[in-house]
Amino acid sequence: MKTQELDPDKLFYSIGEIAKMFNVNTSLIRFWEKEFDIISPKKNPNGNRKFTKKDIYNFRIIYHLVKEKKFTLEGAKEKLRRDKKELANKIELKNKLLRLKSKLVELQEEQ
């Protein structure tokens, strides 16, 4: 998963933007939306999904469990039910550390 800052002025993200953010197919995004009730995008009159920052936050947790920790879907659902807040804190810390590392590498390359 690419760690990137979300645009503070942007309210909604398309399914394509989400897929690109997590380097996955849009079909996986739709699948996770059906499997995990914490993902609930708004839909415009044409039926296009519009994901919020909260949805992206929840995708990060799901991605971490399923793709990085190799949980089954049922295992991920159970872990979310029990430890969502703790997971969210760990993922946020990890993302902050990755952004810091990236900035340090940039500084080192400038020298």
Buried (B, 14 or more C-beta within 10 A) or exposed (E): BEBEEEEEEEEBBBBEBBBBBBEBEBEBBBEBBEBBEBBEBEEEEEEEBBBBBEBBBBBBBBBBBBBEEEBEBEEBBEBBEEBEEEBBEEBEEBBEEBEEEEEEEEEEEEE
